[in-house]
Every structure is written in C-alpha cells, then in structure tokens.
C-alpha cells in the first residue's frame, strides 16, 4: 500500500509541475511546445531522409563557434564550450509525458505555438525528430547563384542570391537535379550573406587551418545544384537558383616560375590532369603559352595568373600565379606625391603605384590591401597625411617621416625621408626641406615661405601695416590724456 501511495504522489507531483511550468497557451491537448537542443544528426535525419548522419562541427577558430546569440554568426546553435558546435536550438512539439525526458536537451517551454517546429518523440535514449512542420506553408522564391571552385573554405563555394535575409538560419540543404540532398552545418559550411561552402575531398583544410569533413559531400562533384532550402523560425524558404554545375575537381597542380620583367620566358609545369582534360591555357595580352613555357614581350613588373580550363566543361579550372620582377624604382617623391623618376615613363610610375602592397611610416608597416588595409598612397600617387589606422593617425604630425614603399614585382622598397624644419623666430621665414633618398638618387627640395605681412614696405590693407598704425594711435591718445591731467 505504501508503494502505491508513493507512486500516486509522485505522478501527482509530476503532473502538477508540468502544468505549473507550462503556460496554458503553450499546450495543445497532450502536446506541448518549447525549444530544445537538437543534435545535427537528429535535426537533419528526416530532412534528407537519413541519407547520412550529419556530424558536429569542430573549430579551432577562436570564439567564432560561440557566437550563437540572435543575429550573430552562428545564431541558433549550441556547443560544448570547447570549440565544437553540436547542433541547433529549434522549436519542437512533444508529448507532455516526454517533457521530463528532454531535460538533458535543455527543453524550455514556449508561451505560444510557434509558426514552425519539429515533432519530437522519445524512446529510451533515442530521439525521433520529424521534418519541419511549416504552419504558414513553404515559401518558394526565385533566386540565382554562382559556383566557385577557387575557395579557401573547401572545394565548392555557392554564393546564393534571394536567400531569406534579416533572419537567423537554423539549417541549409543543397538540392541537386540528380535528387541528392546535402545538409550543411554552421561555420564550416554556412556563412554570412548566402555564402555556402563544402569540401568534396580535394581541399581538406580551410584557410584558418580547420580540418574539413568531406566524406558526405564527395559525390557532389559533377552534380548540378538546382535549389537551396533555408530553414528559419518561419519554416522553409526554397530558393530556385537554376542549374549550377559543380565541375569535377582533382589533385592537380599548375606551377609557373617567377622571372624578370620585360621580354623573356619562364617555365610552366602541369601535373595530375585527367587524360580527357581538354586544356586551354591563358595568361593575358602579350603572353604566349604552351604546356611547358610562358613567353612575353614588354611585360611590366607585377603578379600574373595562368589559368587552365577544360574546354569540355567537365572539370574545374585551375589557376596559379607567378611574378615578373625588376630592381628598378620608377618613382620619386615630389610635392607630397610619388611621380615618375627620371628616365621612366608615366606608365612605369603608374604600374609601381598600382602594385603597392605595403607602406612603412617611421618603422610601422601598413598593408595596402586586405581587411586591415590602410590607404596611405592614392591611385595618383598622392600621400594622404591624414590617413588613419583604426582610430590612430598614421602620421604623427611631427612633419618628420621615414617611409619605405613596397610594391609587388619590385625587388626592393622605395625608401625616402620627409622632414620639415621651422626657424625659432616666429617673424622669420619658414623653411620646409624635403629630402628624398633611395639607392639611385638623393634630392633635396627647399621651399621658403615668408610670414604673413612681412615685406620691406607695408601696403594699405596689409595685416602687417595695421599693427604699427594702431600702436601710434594709442600713443597719441595717451599723450592727450596726460596733458589734460596736468592742466
């Protein structure tokens, strides 16, 4: 009898707890609505009809995996606190009797029935998770996409236009004409602004050093992507992107050796290409290319790309770069800008300026391109003395600067000094001296500016003439006052 009473008491307590913890409008009969942490494998199981088990994502990228608040990079996900994203936190519908079993999934009751949710049931330690129940109906929209096989984030990058903006993405599925479905995970596959990427086994490490999981995507090579399904809190948005072929990739290599600018040739090596690859090799105007050599005439210093494409369209193109170099410095500093040096053309100077990769000011180097670039030298060669790096001024205002400008294709930097000297006497002339020093020439330019109003004969209206006139007038008035006091 005591056991029966104990069991009844326990059941009453559980029922009371459930009723008290869930608002009335969060339940539908025996069904309860809430959010819970759903592992990727369970979240995608019904979506891709259990084609494969979707793994968690491990990332060595500092803190990005933890940016899971609304609006953040991996919003809607949950993690182990050690760099691994385990899945997503999404609305669910569960039987009231299963609520206690979902405690380890961090189940939290909702105040009202969500617009989209997954049906979840529990059997022992196993979850069964349905496809998304979209109460508003799936949204089908027209969009577009472009495919890149030259990406730091895997073998394919799909840039989708028409994706649902201003909302967090809980899942993304890439659909092919052949009937395949590929489930994508945050950070490794899902990025901002409709950018999606994955490895098919050729590129197995992304730009930050993270190992890429590719087994489940290996057979995507040669397939044609026709649509992308985005899962949000509002349900499904299917974006029709037309037909986007994923060219077959392979472990080949294109290598061109660096060489001297001007007129000459350099070696080219192609390895690992499939036998049926129909090669079309290009560099640019003024270059002649074979499978073993690149020759050129009057080529400027700089970086060039050699690209090999498959005329049949079956395989991915491959690109490599090489640099043509010179020891010449075709610019000099003059009147706050870089201009052509003696013996060089305007085109020579312009080529140096467009290839500037960094500029060093008083020992601190600033990149001229990339995310943290600082634009110190304009396209016309003008130096921006008001340039900032973040909130800090590049130039400290002293007027004395040592600069070293490095440009791609030029084997040594252009080094010069800028200095300003002011005489201690404020009424004396101010002399600014600019000294330019490099390995070829040293020039000194002196500009003298007279102080305001300084001349041999002050003229009417000059500020310099007004000061002594005022002094004489004041002296006269003082004399008159003194005479009156004496009388």
Secondary structure, 3 states (H helix, E strand, C coil): CHHHHHHHHHHHHHHHHHHHHCCHHHEECCEEEEEEEEEHHHHHHCCCCCCCCCCCEECCCCCHHHCCCCCCCCCCEEECCCCEEEEEEEEEEEEHHHCHHHHHHCCEECCCCCCEEEEEEEECCEEEEEEEEECCCCEEEECEEEEECCCCCCCEEEEEECCCCCCCCCEEEEEECCCCEEEECECCCECCCCEEEECCCCCCECCCCCECCCHHHHHHCCCEEEEEEEEECCEEEEEEEEEEECCECCCCEEEECCEECEEEEEEEEEECCCCCCCEEEECCCCEEECCCEEEEEEECCEEEEEEEEECCCCECCEEEEEEEEECCCCEEEECCEEEECCCCCHHHHHHHHHCEEEEEECCEEEECCCCCCCCCECCCCEECCCCEECCEECCCCCCCEEEEEEECCECCCEEEEECCECCCCCCCCEEEEEEEECCCCEEEEEEEECCCCCCCCCCCCCHHHHHHHHHHHHHHHHHHHHHHHHC
